[in-house]
Amino acid sequence: MFKNPNRAPSNPPTSDANAVRKITKRGGISVCIIVLLVTAILLFSYRDSVSHDQKRIQLLGGTTRTGLPPIYAKLAYTSHSPKIVRSAFTSKLGQWIFGRFQVIYTVDLRGVRVNADVKAALKIAKDFEHVNELILYQSAVTDDDLAILKTGFPKLERIKLNETAITDAGIVHLRDLPELRLINAQRTAITDAAVPDLAAISRLKELNIAETQITSVKLIRSTHPICHINGKLVTLSRSSDVHRASGQRSPLTNR
C-alpha cells in the first residue's frame, strides 16, 4: 500500500516531544526564579526595618530572637501551595533567600532595671507583628506597663513576669490575649484576686504562680482542667535570699 503523503503522522517525532518537555521544564524554572525574586524584593525593605528595631531594643538593654517568617512555612510546606511554588521555596536558593529575612518572635527584657527603658522597649515591640514570647524576668515592669498588651502583641503565647513588681492589677491586662498559653508569675505580688482573670484566659496551658499570695487554684483548674499549674503556694524568701546573696539561681526560679 502506498502511504498518503498528505496524512499527518499519528505520533509526533520523539525529537519534538523532547523539545516540548525542555520548554516546559525551562518555563517551570523561570517561574520558580520569578517567584523567589518577587518575594525577595517585597521582603527587602522589611529586613532593614527589623534590623533597625533590633538595634533600638538592644540600646535599651534588651535582646530579640528571630526566625523564618510564617509565610515561608505556608508556601513551602502546605498542600494548598502549588507544587512549583513549594519546590521554589524549599530549594537551596529559596532557603538562602528567606534565611536573610527573618522576623522577631521573642522580645527579652530580662534584667532591664530602668522603668523608662522597659516602657520604651514595649512601645517599640508593640508594632512587631509576630512576637509570641515576652520575657520580663527581673525587669522594672509595672502593672500600668502591661496595658500596652491590649493594643499590641496579638500573637503573644508566652509571657514571663517572674520576680517583678506585678500585682493583680497587671494580670487584668492578660485576660483578653487570644493566643496566650503560658504565664510565669512566680514570686510576684499577685493574690487570690487575680484568680478570676487567670481563669478567663481561654487558651491557658501552663501557669507558674509559686511563691505568690494565691491560696487556691480551684477556679483555674475547673476552667482549665489540662492546664499545668506550678502552684507551690509557700513563701521561700529565706531560701531565695540565700541564693541571691551567693549569686546562685534559686532551684525554684523558672525563667
Disulfide bonds with the S-S distance in Angstrom:
none
